Amino acid sequence: MVERLRESCPDVTASKLHFWEREGLITPRRTPGGHRLYCPADVERLRLILELRTHRRLPLGTIRALLQRMEADPTYRFLVMEQLLHEDAFAPDFHPLSRAEAAAQAGLTEAQVRELEALGLVLPCPKTGHFDEEAVHLLRVLARLLEMGFT
């Protein structure tokens, strides 16, 4: 399984898969001998977890809540796939933004950005207090989650 996933997700390890299983993010079937069996749906779920964790930098608790909500509502699954995994194009001439500018670009209030900072989900540059392109992108993802009802 690990080898199959490594083709598209080089960061995956057996210990990571076991940890996610202990955390309740994945529940592969087992053979009578205890070996894990991953069906295509499990592989798709693993790829989604890797995408949300590695590229979107979402905490595992948020990922778990997303997965649970996606299981309960197939329509919600479509929204997550469409909105969260939509690739934003980064401008080659991007300049770091103030909190107010970053909030405006992400569709959030400054208070919401401060709250997300306090939670450690997004952080400005410690020297300038400005947000880089990656932080602004993460703010957009978090804004989408808030729009979908996550608090």
N, C-alpha and C positions, 0 to 999 in steps of 0.2 A: 504494500500500500504506500509506504513512504516513498519508494522509488517512483511509483506512478505519479504521486503528487509533486515530487521534486522537479518533474519536467516543466510544470507550469508555476510551481511555487518552491523555489530553491531553499527557502527558510524552514520548511517543515522538517520536524524530527519525530522519532518515535516517542520520545519523552514528552514532546509538546502534545502529540495526539493523546497520550495517556493522561496528561494533565487536563486537557479539555474534556476528556471523558469523566474524570473525577469531578470536574466543575459543572457537569451536566450539560455541556454544550453539544456533545455528540453521544449517541448511544448505539454503537454498532452491535449487530447480532453476534452471537458466539457459537462456535462449534462445540460438540460435546467435550472436546479436549481443551476448551477455553480460548481458542484462537479467535481473534476478531475478524468478522466478515463485514466488509464495506460494500454496500450496494451503490449503484450510480447516484441515488438521491443523497447518500452519505457523502460521497465524493463532492457533489455539488455544494452541500452544506459546508464541508471543510473548506472549499475554495472561497465561499462567501465569508466564512469566519476569518480566513487568512487575509482577504481583501479588506474587510472592515478593521481588522486589528493592525495589519502591517501598513497599508496604504492610507487608510482613513484615520488611523490611530484612535479608534474608539476603545474605551475600557471594556473588559470582559463582562462586567455587569450590564452595561448598555447593550452589548451584543447579545447576551442571554435574553434580555427583555425583548429585543427586536425579534429574535428567533421564536420566542414564545408567542409573540403577537402575530408573527407571520404564519405560524402553525394554526392559530385559532381563526385567522381570517385570510383566505386566499387572495382577496382583493388587496389587502394590506401588503401581501408579499409582492404583488406587482408594483405597488407604489414604492416600496423600498428598493426594488431592483431598478426601477426607472429613475428615481430621484437620488438615491444615495450613490449608486454606481455610475451615474452620468458623469462623464469626463468633462471637467472644466478646462478650457484652454487657458494657459498662462501666458500673459503678455511678456514679450522679451524685454520690454522697457519698464517693468514693474518697479515701483519705488515704495519703500516701507511706509506704512500708513499709521496715523495717529489712532487712538482708540475710537474717537468719533468717526473718522473716515472708515476704519475697518468695520465698525458696527453698521454704518450706512450701507457699505458694499455688501455686507452679509444679510441685511434685512433684519438687524437686531437693534435693540436700544443699547446705549452705553452701559446702563445698569445690568442688562443681561450679559454683556461682555465681561463686566467686572465680576459677576457671579460665576461665570464659566472660568475666569482666571482663578477665583478663590477655590474652585473645585479642582484646579490643576489640569483642566482639560485643554486649555490654550494659554500660552504665555507670550507676552511681548519680549522684545529684546531687553535684557537687563540694563544695558548701557543707555539705550535711547528711549525705551518705553514704547517703541513703535512695533508694528506687526509686520512680519515678512509675508511673502506670497503664500507660503505653506500654511501659516497661521490663519490668514484670511480665508483660504480654501477650507480649512477645518471649521472656521466659524460658519461658513455657508452650509457645510454638512450638518453642524449642530443646529443651525436655524431650521433646516429641513426636518430634523428630528422633532424640534419643538412644534413646528407646524403640524406634524403628524400626531401630536399629543403626548410626547415624552416630556416629563418634567424632572 
